[in-house]
Amino acid sequence: MYALAAAAGNLLGAAAVTSRRRWSVNALDGMLALSAGFMMSVSVTDMLPEAIEAGGRSAAVVALVGYLLVHLTQHTLAPHFHFGEETHEVSASVGASALVGLMLHTLVDGVAIAAAFNVGPALGLVVWMAILLHKFPEGLAISSLFLAAGASRARALAAAGALGAATVAGVLLTDVVPVLSAHGLALSAGVTLYVGASNLVPEFQSKRGWRLPASFFAGCGLYFLARTVARVG
């Protein structure tokens, strides 16, 4: 259920672009900043400590591997990728490479949801919230990249659908693939930290004004509020 809800966020982001309706760039920037604060907080404060407690020092190495894998797939093999709407014409190969890189990331999103709920419902809920928050800009980014490469709106929606399907697959695979059962939380901690710190923060940190920094710190505060409510519940 949680994975399907996250996958729906990818489709909503794609629909914002493919429907050709007006949407707010300022609102998207605010969402990216809020998501960055939340994701960095949950990865450093909850996911990584829980993974190290369960797996020892090797969990830190696995987290680093997760961080490096995202950099390899999204910014080395697919150097053009960024969160947000693509406004420049690109080649079809750029869109395809970005989709492959993002599918690895969204597969780990599913692993993160399953691994966190395996630890406990409180951690599962806050990790799911962290993932849900960046699903809309993720779907928007891949669909706009496909449109910029000359793809049809149907193919752009299908690309976002593939990201959602990868998230669901990650949940289903976690309990049946031994390495994911053992190291899924550590791997997803590194991926979550990368997405927050190295993908989302650069999207807004060069923009002036107080609104985006405030949204970033609000994301950190929202995490602690969600964590408290989840644990009380």
PyMOL commands that set and color helices and strands:
alter all, ss='L'
color gray80, all
select helices_A, chain A and resi 2-18+25-55+57-75+92-119+121-148+153-174+178-204+211-232
alter helices_A, ss='H'
color red, helices_A
deselect
rebuild
show_as cartoon
